[in-house]
Amino acid sequence: MAAPIRVRSDLSSDQVRAYSRSSRDAGQVRRLLAIASILDGGGRSEAARIAGVTLQIIRDWVLRFNEAGIAGLATRKAPGPATILDDRHRRALEEVIATGPIPAVHGVVRWRIIDLAQWLWDEFAVSISKQALGHELRTMGYRKLSARPRHRGQRPDDIAVFKKKFAARLAQIRQRLPSGTPVELWWQDEARIGQQTKLTRRWAKRGTRPSAPRDQRRSSAWIFGAICPAEGKAAGIVMPHCNSEAMSMHLEEIAFHVAPGAHAVLLLDQAGWHGSAELVVPPNITLMPLPPRCPELNPVENLWQFMRDNWLSNRIFKSYDDIVDHCCFAWNRLVEQPWRIMSIGLRQWAHGF
């Protein structure tokens, strides 16, 4: 017969029951009520009847309660099987994932779990299943994410330098304006919308390949779009061509949406028609070119992706006029959702100082 165990006495049965009433852990409540019964002078058999468990389990609960108090009776997650990877393997995995595979050496251009499992075997003679390695990678914080495109000619420091100097450049523009003039930050870009629309991802049964309509004709139109994320405003026009004349008309549209008495700083890429001598810039707009080949700095790029994914893809446009109608519909629908413009367009480096 097992030796009796004395229950810790620094907590009364009333305190234990009071905590059980506030706990959201059903298993912990059941254990606390069993311990409270023992603290009231009840026997182990009575506590087992209340909890619906065996005498040995009651004994284990008492040991947990004596060791850690009420917290010791919380429901604990099962530890699961022990991993075969140690910290040395994890550090090596982090390094090889960060550097990526060498196609000539590893035979792949991106890591799959099966490739990483093979790499672990080649480097450390560790055999691990795809399921176990996938669990390890998720535990380490890795997920399979879509890669963000980067222009091949982009210089690595351009984005960081632009963000660092942005506040100073904006202050210089403010100094040239009359004292007290409000400044609005706008971003501008163009998107070509044509009959050859993109095919987006869609829900479908595993193992099937869903289909979507795809046109082979080439009629297209251009959406000139600009947004002021801080105000949730947008200004856009749809044009048949992308040139200085169309850009001048878009600047007029932006100037119309700038608040009376305010001045707009318009950030845009360095396309030829953005810096043309024929461009007519309204007096309430100052152009601020973005670094070359840095679309990541322009939130309108994300806006185009959202509009294509939700309103402008998987369609068959009958004619140019039909394209224009759909472009106008999509843009006007965006204008009606200022919260969407804010959530997509706000940037900490531009609005956080």
C-alpha positions as CSV (number, residue, x, y, z in Angstrom):
1,M,0.0,0.0,0.0
2,A,1.4,3.4,-1.0
3,A,2.4,5.8,1.8
4,P,0.0,8.6,2.5
5,I,0.7,12.1,1.1
6,R,0.1,15.3,3.0
7,V,-1.7,18.0,0.9
8,R,-0.2,21.5,1.1
9,S,-2.2,23.7,3.4
10,D,-1.4,27.2,2.3
11,L,-4.6,27.2,0.1
12,S,-8.0,26.6,1.6
13,S,-10.8,24.7,-0.1
14,D,-12.7,27.9,-0.5
15,Q,-9.8,29.6,-2.3
16,V,-9.5,26.5,-4.6
17,R,-13.2,26.5,-5.4
18,A,-13.2,30.3,-6.0
19,Y,-10.4,29.8,-8.6
20,S,-12.3,26.9,-10.3
21,R,-15.3,29.2,-10.8
22,S,-13.1,31.7,-12.8
23,S,-11.1,29.1,-14.8
24,R,-12.0,28.4,-18.4
25,D,-10.0,25.2,-18.4
26,A,-12.6,22.4,-17.9
27,G,-9.9,19.8,-17.0
28,Q,-8.4,22.1,-14.4
29,V,-11.8,22.8,-12.9
30,R,-12.4,19.1,-12.4
31,R,-9.0,18.6,-10.7
32,L,-9.5,21.7,-8.5
33,L,-12.9,20.4,-7.3
34,A,-11.3,17.0,-6.4
35,I,-8.5,18.8,-4.4
36,A,-11.0,21.0,-2.7
37,S,-12.9,17.9,-1.5
38,I,-9.7,16.5,0.0
39,L,-8.9,19.9,1.7
40,D,-12.4,19.7,3.3
41,G,-11.4,16.4,4.9
42,G,-12.8,14.0,2.3
43,G,-11.0,10.8,1.3
44,R,-9.2,9.9,-1.9
45,S,-12.1,7.7,-2.9
46,E,-14.6,10.5,-2.6
47,A,-12.3,12.8,-4.7
48,A,-12.0,10.1,-7.3
49,R,-15.8,9.7,-7.5
50,I,-16.2,13.5,-7.9
51,A,-13.7,13.7,-10.7
52,G,-14.6,10.4,-12.3
53,V,-11.0,9.0,-12.3
54,T,-9.0,6.3,-10.6
55,L,-7.3,6.6,-7.2
56,Q,-3.8,6.7,-8.8
57,I,-4.8,9.7,-10.9
58,I,-6.0,11.5,-7.7
59,R,-2.6,10.7,-6.2
60,D,-0.8,12.2,-9.2
61,W,-3.0,15.4,-9.0
62,V,-2.1,15.8,-5.4
63,L,1.6,15.6,-6.2
64,R,1.1,18.2,-9.0
65,F,-0.8,20.5,-6.6
66,N,1.8,20.2,-3.9
67,E,4.6,21.0,-6.3
68,A,3.1,24.0,-8.2
69,G,-0.2,24.9,-6.5
70,I,-3.2,25.8,-8.7
71,A,-1.1,26.3,-11.8
72,G,0.2,22.7,-11.5
73,L,-3.4,21.4,-12.2
74,A,-3.7,23.3,-15.5
75,T,-4.2,21.1,-18.6
76,R,-0.8,20.5,-20.2
77,K,-0.2,19.9,-23.8
78,A,1.2,16.5,-24.7
79,P,4.9,16.8,-25.6
80,G,4.6,14.5,-28.6
81,P,7.4,12.4,-30.0
82,A,11.0,13.6,-29.4
83,T,12.6,15.3,-32.5
84,I,15.7,13.8,-34.0
85,L,17.1,17.3,-34.9
86,D,19.2,19.3,-32.5
87,D,20.2,22.9,-32.4
88,R,23.1,22.3,-34.7
89,H,20.8,20.9,-37.4
90,R,18.4,23.8,-36.9
91,R,21.1,26.4,-37.3
92,A,22.3,24.7,-40.5
93,L,18.8,24.6,-41.8
94,E,18.3,28.3,-41.2
95,E,21.5,29.1,-43.0
96,V,20.8,26.9,-46.1
97,I,17.2,28.2,-46.4
98,A,18.4,31.8,-46.2
99,T,21.1,31.3,-48.9
100,G,18.8,29.1,-51.1
101,P,19.9,26.2,-53.3
102,I,22.6,26.2,-55.9
103,P,21.0,24.7,-59.0
104,A,24.2,23.2,-60.3
105,V,24.9,21.5,-57.0
106,H,21.5,20.7,-55.5
107,G,19.5,20.3,-58.8
108,V,16.7,22.6,-57.8
109,V,16.0,26.3,-57.9
110,R,13.8,26.4,-54.7
111,W,13.8,24.2,-51.6
112,R,11.1,21.7,-51.1
113,I,10.7,19.8,-47.9
114,I,11.9,16.6,-49.7
115,D,15.0,18.5,-50.9
116,L,15.8,19.7,-47.4
117,A,15.3,16.2,-46.1
118,Q,17.8,14.9,-48.6
119,W,20.2,17.7,-47.7
120,L,20.1,16.7,-44.1
121,W,20.9,13.2,-45.0
122,D,23.8,14.3,-47.3
123,E,25.3,16.7,-44.7
124,F,24.5,15.0,-41.4
125,A,23.4,11.4,-42.2
126,V,20.1,12.3,-40.5
127,S,17.0,10.5,-41.9
128,I,13.8,12.4,-41.3
129,S,10.4,12.1,-42.9
130,K,8.7,14.9,-44.8
131,Q,6.0,15.2,-42.2
132,A,8.4,15.5,-39.3
133,L,10.6,18.0,-41.1
134,G,7.6,20.1,-42.1
135,H,6.6,20.2,-38.4
136,E,10.1,21.2,-37.5
137,L,10.1,24.0,-40.0
138,R,6.8,25.4,-38.8
139,T,8.0,25.3,-35.2
140,M,11.0,27.3,-36.3
141,G,8.7,29.9,-37.8
142,Y,8.9,29.0,-41.5
143,R,5.9,29.0,-43.9
144,K,5.7,28.5,-47.6
145,L,5.2,32.1,-48.9
146,S,5.0,33.6,-52.3
147,A,8.2,35.4,-53.3
148,R,8.1,39.2,-53.8
149,P,9.4,40.1,-57.3
150,R,12.5,42.3,-57.4
151,H,13.9,44.0,-60.4
152,R,17.2,42.4,-61.6
153,G,18.8,45.9,-61.9
154,Q,17.8,47.2,-58.5
155,R,20.6,48.4,-56.3
156,P,20.3,46.9,-52.8
157,D,20.7,50.2,-50.9
158,D,18.3,52.4,-53.0
159,I,15.2,51.6,-51.0
160,A,16.9,52.0,-47.6
161,V,18.5,55.3,-48.6
162,F,15.2,56.7,-50.0
163,K,13.3,55.9,-46.8
164,K,16.0,57.4,-44.6
165,K,16.1,60.7,-46.5
166,F,12.4,60.9,-47.1
167,A,11.5,63.0,-44.0
168,A,14.3,65.5,-44.9
169,R,13.2,65.8,-48.5
170,L,9.6,66.3,-47.4
171,A,10.7,69.0,-44.9
172,Q,12.5,70.9,-47.8
173,I,9.3,70.9,-49.8
174,R,7.4,72.3,-46.8
175,Q,9.9,75.1,-46.4
176,R,9.1,76.3,-50.0
177,L,5.4,76.4,-49.3
178,P,3.5,79.2,-47.5
179,S,3.6,78.8,-43.7
180,G,0.8,76.5,-42.4
181,T,0.1,74.8,-45.8
182,P,-1.2,71.3,-45.3
183,V,0.7,68.6,-47.2
184,E,-0.9,65.5,-48.6
185,L,1.2,62.5,-49.7
186,W,0.0,60.9,-52.9
187,W,1.4,57.9,-54.9
188,Q,0.8,57.5,-58.7
189,D,1.2,54.7,-61.2
190,E,-0.4,53.2,-64.3
191,A,-1.7,49.7,-65.1
192,R,-2.5,48.2,-68.5
193,I,-5.8,46.3,-68.5
194,G,-6.3,44.2,-71.6
195,Q,-8.2,41.3,-73.0
196,Q,-5.5,38.9,-72.0
197,T,-6.4,38.9,-68.3
198,K,-4.5,37.0,-65.6
199,L,-5.8,33.8,-64.1
200,T,-6.1,34.0,-60.3
201,R,-6.0,31.2,-57.7
202,R,-9.4,29.8,-56.7
203,W,-10.8,27.2,-54.3
204,A,-11.1,23.7,-55.8
205,K,-11.0,20.1,-54.8
206,R,-7.5,18.7,-54.1
207,G,-6.2,16.9,-57.1
208,T,-8.3,18.8,-59.6
209,R,-7.2,21.7,-61.8
210,P,-9.9,24.4,-62.2
211,S,-10.3,26.3,-65.5
212,A,-11.1,29.9,-66.2
213,P,-11.8,31.9,-69.4
214,R,-8.7,33.3,-71.2
215,D,-8.9,35.6,-74.2
216,Q,-6.2,35.7,-76.9
217,R,-7.1,39.2,-78.3
218,R,-4.9,42.2,-77.4
219,S,-7.1,45.3,-77.0
220,S,-6.2,47.2,-73.8
221,A,-6.6,50.4,-71.9
222,W,-4.6,52.2,-69.2
223,I,-5.7,53.1,-65.7
224,F,-3.9,56.1,-64.4
225,G,-4.3,55.8,-60.6
226,A,-3.2,57.8,-57.6
227,I,-4.1,57.5,-53.9
228,C,-3.7,59.5,-50.8
229,P,-3.7,56.8,-48.1
230,A,-3.7,59.1,-45.1
231,E,-7.0,60.6,-46.3
232,G,-8.4,57.5,-48.1
233,K,-8.7,59.4,-51.3
234,A,-8.1,58.4,-54.9
235,A,-8.0,60.0,-58.3
236,G,-8.0,58.1,-61.6
237,I,-8.7,58.2,-65.3
238,V,-8.8,55.6,-68.0
239,M,-6.9,56.4,-71.2
240,P,-6.2,54.5,-74.5
241,H,-2.4,55.4,-74.4
242,C,0.3,56.0,-71.9
243,N,2.1,59.3,-72.7
244,S,2.8,62.8,-71.5
245,E,-0.6,64.1,-72.6
246,A,-2.5,61.4,-70.6
247,M,-0.2,62.0,-67.6
248,S,-0.9,65.8,-67.7
249,M,-4.7,65.0,-67.7
250,H,-4.2,62.7,-64.7
251,L,-2.3,65.4,-62.8
252,E,-5.2,67.7,-63.4
253,E,-7.5,65.1,-61.9
254,I,-5.2,64.7,-58.9
255,A,-5.1,68.4,-58.4
256,F,-8.9,68.5,-58.3
257,H,-9.0,66.0,-55.4
258,V,-6.4,67.8,-53.3
259,A,-8.1,69.6,-50.4
260,P,-8.5,73.4,-50.9
261,G,-5.4,75.2,-49.7
262,A,-3.4,72.0,-49.4
263,H,-0.4,71.0,-51.4
264,A,0.2,67.5,-52.8
265,V,3.6,65.7,-52.8
266,L,3.2,63.1,-55.5
267,L,5.6,60.1,-55.4
268,L,5.9,58.3,-58.7
269,D,8.4,56.2,-60.7
270,Q,10.8,57.5,-63.3
271,A,8.9,56.6,-66.4
272,G,9.7,58.8,-69.4
273,W,6.3,60.5,-69.5
274,H,6.6,61.4,-65.8
275,G,9.6,63.6,-66.4
276,S,8.8,64.8,-69.9
277,A,9.3,68.5,-70.8
278,E,5.8,68.4,-72.2
279,L,4.3,67.5,-68.9
280,V,2.1,70.1,-67.3
281,V,2.3,70.0,-63.5
282,P,-0.5,71.9,-61.6
283,P,0.8,74.5,-59.0
284,N,-0.6,72.5,-56.0
285,I,1.4,69.4,-56.9
286,T,5.2,68.7,-56.4
287,L,6.6,65.6,-58.0
288,M,9.0,63.4,-56.0
289,P,10.5,60.6,-58.2
290,L,11.1,57.2,-56.6
291,P,14.5,55.5,-57.0
292,P,14.7,53.5,-60.3
293,R,13.6,49.9,-60.3
294,C,12.0,50.1,-56.9
295,P,8.3,49.3,-57.3
296,E,8.2,48.1,-53.6
297,L,8.1,51.8,-52.6
298,N,4.9,52.4,-54.5
299,P,1.7,51.1,-52.7
300,V,-0.3,51.6,-55.9
301,E,1.5,48.5,-57.2
302,N,-0.3,46.6,-54.4
303,L,-3.5,48.3,-55.4
304,W,-3.3,47.0,-58.9
305,Q,-2.8,43.5,-57.6
306,F,-5.8,43.7,-55.4
307,M,-8.0,45.1,-58.2
308,R,-6.9,42.4,-60.7
309,D,-7.4,39.6,-58.1
310,N,-10.9,40.7,-57.2
311,W,-12.4,42.6,-60.1
312,L,-10.5,42.5,-63.3
313,S,-9.3,38.9,-63.8
314,N,-11.0,35.8,-65.1
315,R,-13.1,37.9,-67.6
316,I,-13.6,38.0,-71.3
317,F,-13.8,41.7,-72.5
318,K,-15.9,42.0,-75.7
319,S,-14.3,45.2,-76.9
320,Y,-12.2,48.2,-76.0
321,D,-15.3,50.0,-74.7
322,D,-16.1,47.0,-72.5
323,I,-12.5,47.2,-71.0
324,V,-13.0,50.9,-70.2
325,D,-16.4,50.2,-68.6
326,H,-14.8,47.5,-66.3
327,C,-11.8,49.7,-65.5
328,C,-14.1,52.5,-64.5
329,F,-16.3,50.2,-62.5
330,A,-13.3,48.7,-60.6
331,W,-11.8,52.1,-59.9
332,N,-15.1,53.7,-58.7
333,R,-15.6,50.7,-56.5
334,L,-12.2,51.3,-54.9
335,V,-13.0,55.0,-54.4
336,E,-16.1,54.0,-52.5
337,Q,-13.9,52.0,-50.0
338,P,-11.5,54.6,-48.4
339,W,-10.7,52.0,-45.7
340,R,-9.3,49.8,-48.4
341,I,-7.1,52.6,-49.7
342,M,-5.8,53.2,-46.2
343,S,-5.1,49.5,-45.4
344,I,-3.3,48.9,-48.6
345,G,-1.5,52.3,-49.0
346,L,-0.3,53.4,-45.6
347,R,3.4,53.0,-45.1
348,Q,5.2,53.4,-41.7
349,W,8.3,55.0,-43.3
350,A,6.1,57.7,-45.0
351,H,3.3,58.3,-42.4
352,G,4.9,57.2,-39.1
353,F,7.0,60.3,-38.3
